[in-house]
Amino acid sequence: MSGLALLAGGTAVAAVAGGAHSIFATILLGMLTVGMGHALLEEIRRQARRSMAGWATHDTVNAVLLAAWAAGALITTVLAVMPASVRAVGVLLSLGYALSCGYFVLERRRTVTAATETVPEPPAAPSAAAPLTARPPIT
């Protein structure tokens, strides 16, 4: 998931930061960014619905990595050495990564909650107070 996040962000920055891009190259890189963003969203959804066991260490790692990408993108927007277009993409990436992190946590919690609610209860044992009825013999 982290690799897809890096590729989507890097492609978005390359679309606006490269010096001598033609309009076609910029549009192509933009479309590639949208495609990778969609793949990242699908991977987040797949990771969040992966198992029903509960919140695990790898879920924490996924959330922390997405939060780190959001923080990293936000840091690039603060740097004054970046052109305005790169800073604008940094703001959008930061927002996108933060929303992705929130979506992952929400979807994962929803999956774990749904799994614990659908666990069937074991059948109750017959009570000693209620007599067992005998079945008639098979003839």
N, C-alpha and C positions, 0 to 999 in steps of 0.2 A: 504494500500500500504506500509506503514511503517513497519508493522509486517512482511510482506513478505521480505522486504529488510533486516530486522534484522535476520530472519531465514536463508536466503540465505548466508549472511555474516558469521553468527555464524557457520553454517554447513561447510562452506569453511575453516574457521579457525580450527574447530575441526578436519577436515580431515588431516591437516598438523601438528597441534600442539600437539595432544594427544600422550603420550609417547609410550605405548605398543600396537599400532595398528598393526594388520596384514595388508598385502597388500590388502587383500579382503575387509577389513573394510575401508581402505583408498579409494579404488576404489568405494565402495558403497557410501561412504559419498561424494565423488566427483560427482558421478552420481546424487545423491540427490541434490547437490548444483546446478548442471546444470538444473535439473527439476524445482527447485524453482526459478532459474534465469529466466527461460522461463515463469513461472507463473507470476513473477514480471513484465516482459516485457508486457505480455498480460494485466495485471491489469493497467499498465501505459497507454497502448493504449486505454483500455476501459474508464479509467478516463478522458483521454484527449478528447475523442469523446462523452462524456456523454451527454452534452446539447449544444444547439446552442445559448444560451442566451448571452454569452460574458464571458470575464474573470471575475471570481468571487473570493471571499475570500478563498474558499476551494481550488481553483487552486493555489493561492499563498501559502497556507499551504502545499500542495503537493510538490511544487517546493522547498520550504524552507526545508522541511523534507529530501528530496533527497539530497539537498546541505549539510545539516547537517550530513547525513550519509557519504557523501564523505569526509567532513572535519574530522569526527571522525575516519574514516579508515586511512586517511592521518596522523593523530596524532599518531596512533598506529605504523605506519612505522617509525616515528621519534624516538620513544622510543628505547633506546639502550638495554633495558633489554629483549626484545623479541628476540627469535631465528630468524635466517635469513629466514627460511621457512615461519614463521608467518609474517615477515616484507614483504616478496615478495607477499604473499596473500593480505596483507594490501594495497600494491601499486595497485594490480589488482582490489581490491574492490573499492578503491578510484577512480580509472579511470572508472570502471563500473558504480558507483553511479553518478559520474559527467556526464558521457555520458547519463545515464538514465534521469538525471535532464534536460539536454539539449534537449533530445528527447521529454520529456513531454512538455516542453515549446514550442518547434517547432510544435509538433503535435497539441497542444491546440490552438496555434495561427492560424495554418492552418485551423482547424475546425471552429473557429470563423470567419475567413475571408471568408471561403466558404459559411457559413451561411448568412453573410451579402450580398454577391454577388448574391445569388440565391433568395433573397426576391423579389417577383414580384412587379412591380410598379402598382399602381391603374390605372384603365383605365381613359383616359382623358375625361373630360366632353365635350359635344358638344359645339362648339363655337357659339356665338350669330350671327356671320356674316354668317355662313353657314345655309341656310334654311333647315328645316326638310322636308323630302319628305313624303307625305301621302301614306299610303298603300291602294291598291284598296280594296273595300269591298268584303267580303267573300260571295259567292253565293251558 
